[in-house]
Amino acid sequence: YIARNIALTREAYGLHRIGVKPFPAEEGLTFASLEANRATIDNIRLWDWQPLSDTYAQLQEIRTYYKFLDMDIDRYRLDGAYQQVLLSARELEPSLLPSNAQTWVNLHVLFTHGNGVVMSPVTRKSAEGLPLFYLRDIPPVANGGPVVREPRLYFGQGKERYVIVKGGTPEFDYPKGKDNVYATYDGADGVAIGDPALRGLFSWYYGDPNIMLSGYVTNESRILLRRNIQERVRTIAPFLQLDRDPYIVVSGGRLFWIQDAYTASEWFPYAQTQSPGGLNYLRNSVKAVIDAYNGTVDLYVSEPGDPLIRTWQRIFPGLFKPLPAMPRDLQDHIRYPEDLFFVQAQLYRAYHMDTPEVFYNREDLWQFPRQLAGIDAAASTPIAGLGPAAGREQSARYREIPRMEPYYMIMRLPGETEAELVLMLPMVPSQRDNMIAWLVARCDAPNYGKVLIYEFPKDKLVFGPFQIEARIQQNTEISQQIALWNQMGSRVIRGHLLVVPIENSILYVSPLYLRAATGQLPELKRVIAAYGDRVVMEETLGAALVALFKETAPAAAQARDKSQSAPAGATDGRAREALAHYERAIERLKAGDWSGFGTEFDALRPLLEDLGRHPESR
């Protein structure tokens, strides 16, 4: 029975197709190795979605009725370079209008659509620690990013709400200074409601007499419904399970949503379920593409060998298209879905053991690495019946710590010649923190859909993410600097720690953000990097890598780093001196010695000003 359970569970979730490769986990990485893997280095993600979404909201929502509902990761070829970017659609959220402005005309006739997207690179930042924008403002202005010619979003991720276009008043398009710009929908979607009978029908359907009675509805008017893209796909193909994260794509000057969809079953024989009565078969068989302006939905079959999708194709012969029929530019943006990868990784923790005796005794059980509770640390449930909490085997002392989630990155896999987008996740032994393997799914053609596991030697200790986190916490210079910032009216936010395989070695990188205690504008201020037994913190990723590999860094790189920073050791000395003055000032304050407090506080100011003029290093 166990042998059948192993074999058929691996078949049901595609685990039998995971290729196994050795990873020597060497420590021979040099600065020259980094230069040879420049495409990987230039795409290490330093912006976590939560601080970046806060920054987007402050800098680019423009008006209160616009909202960035989601942050997406994708890749584009910009200026001849293959770049990973973060982007978000600026959607309209009428519920954010003042309460006295939430009239029927405003909600359903005047405010009908969002406008444009914002895009920024994952690694770069301004001198102030803010993101650089490839796409920004309304209408979208391209500064290194793809041109957007049709920025209007009539279909998106917002709450379901019908709108009436071609009504008796122009639609609000976007603000321009003290005035507004208006537009009229010219797309292909919508049901004509000029006929009073149809108006009455929709008035009854929505329980809204305004559709029937309003003078803003004309003979030319059309009603747009099912505008939430997931609701739209579910209405067309209710037999498909949807991925939780549709993402926006700029293609040919227009905006499209790509939604991954699954065929699933709970009747696959012997296969393991993730929860009682849950699903036990899963395939990412469909890629849905939704036009953000016209609402057109195209369903492309991405796994033609799946027997369930072949059955649905026979039932609805005109509903599906083969994947090669998708426009080439959109094909360049399909990616391995995170929900499917998460489910496969959860199962592979145990089902990489293919010997029944070993499997029964759980002799080689794996686990996701622990991470510090921080930005968006808790996992959320991807698919009904396949939640991330299902099947976790961990002791009580481990349950309090959140686990790492899969993340996308551009990197050159060992033995490959080109960098590509992958989805990866490290693995550690159960109730241990050393890393034992990393799982990766390839997203780019012609290797899309291939999943690999790189296993470390059994006789070698490789530090895992949580062990690196502990070493960062124990680094006196880093902890002192963080303590100083936290005590000066600012809040330090630690970003996620990323595991970055380069050639046959592992590099660790983590961003650090600074935000005013009363503010909502996080700034990327430092980058922490770790390799082997060394941990450094610098102002930029480039400076951190130079400091980390200074023995092998060329003189030009070190000179460039020194020319942009204070003399070696001076910054650390000033920081320690400033912290000492601060601590003495607090002691004087507690003792009621206001004169001593003032003396220490006055001595602190010039040190902080000097630190501001000469940041740690660049």
Secondary structure, DSSP 8 states (H G I E B T S, - for coil): -HHHHHHHHHHHTTGGG-EEEE--------HHHHHHTHHHHTT-----HHHHHHHHHHHH--STTEEE---EEEEEEETTEEEEEEEEEEEE-GGGS-GGG--HHIIIII---EE-EEEEESS-B-TTS-B--SEETTTTEESSS---S--EESSBSS----EEES-SS-EEEEEETTEEEEE---SS--EE--SHHHHHHHHHHHT-THHHH-TT--TT-EEE---BHHHHHHHH-TTSEE-S--EEEEETTEEEEEEEEEEEES--TT---SSTT---EEEEEEEEEEETTT--EEEEES-TT-HHHHHHHHHSTTTEEEGGGS-HHHHTT----HHHHHHHHHHHHHHT--SHHHHHHTTT-EE--B--S-TT-S----STT--TTTT----HHHHTS-B---EEEEE--TT-SS-EEEEEEEEEETT--S--EEEEEE-STTSTT-EEEEE--TTS----HHHHHHHHHH-HHHHHHHHHHHTTTEEEEE---EEEEETTEEEEEEEEEEEETT----EEEEEEEEETTEEEEESSHHHHHHHHTTTTS-HHHHHHHHHTS-STTHHHHHHHHHHHHHHHHHHHHHTT-HHHHHHHHHHHHHHHHHHHHS-S--
